[in-house]
Structure formats: structure tokens, C-alpha cells
Amino acid sequence: MRAVVQTVGRASVTVDGEVVGAITDGLLVLLGVTHTDTPELAATMARKVHELRILDDERSAADTGAPILLVSQFTLYGDTRKGRRPSWTAAAPAEVAEPLVTAVVEALRARGATAETGRFRAHMLVESVNTGPRTLLLDL
């Protein structure tokens, strides 16, 4: 499981002209899933994202109550080592990835986090205004 975590002043996901998820002053998380990921790893990712000390004064979303917008992003497992066309073979297929993305969101909410999402398998317009900017890659 791999995630890009960014601090944002605001972020939203729009599908077919409808805003399906939006936050202010929180974390935008782009989450990729690979074939070997498990529900246990999803719980670990949720904990790491929630407790990541990336906000002002080395605080976390768990400390501040900052909201999290989590968007599935299979392209985080794109392989560009050969040629000009990425290979997506390391990305888990949708039927494997979707329940694990859902598990991360549910684990965040179980921890008390405010968690918004995009829409799985939809063409999403993701908008964000980064603050800092602070961007980290979590690779579990």
C-alpha cells in the first residue's frame, strides 16, 4: 500500500459535476493498493496517516481533528522504468483494491477522524490548494 499525503488549505473531488468529497485545512491522501496488501495493512495505513506529524508544530490529524480526504489512486503503482508507457501490473485490480481502500476509510473513521472520499472507478476531478507545501510518500 502506498500513499501520497499532502497538507491542504482545501481539497475536493467532483464527479459528473457533483462534489462528492471536500475538506478544508486537512490532509489530502492519494492511496494506491497492490496485489499483496491486506486488511491489516489497511489498518496500519490508517493509523500512520492519522498520526503522521506533518501539520503545523509537528502535530497530526489525530492531535488537531484535521479532516482527511482520501482518493483511490492506482497510478501510484505505475512502472515507468521501460519505455514511455507506464505499466499498471503492480496495481491491484479494482475488485481487490476497492475493499481495501474502504477499509482504510473505515479505520480512519473508527479512530475518530473525519474522512471524506472520492468515488471508486469514477473519473474524478481532484482539486487541492497545498499548504506549506508538505508532501510525503508512505510506502508500506
DAHUTA-V555271 format. One record per helix or strand of 2 or more residues. SS is the DSSP state (2 for helix, 1 for strand). FROM is the first residue (numbers start at 1). LEN is the number of residues. If there is no record, write none. Layout:
<<SS/FROM/LEN> <SS/FROM/LEN>>
This chain:
<<1/2/14> <1/18/15> <2/39/13> <2/56/3> <2/61/4> <1/68/5> <2/74/4> <2/94/17> <1/115/3> <1/125/15>>
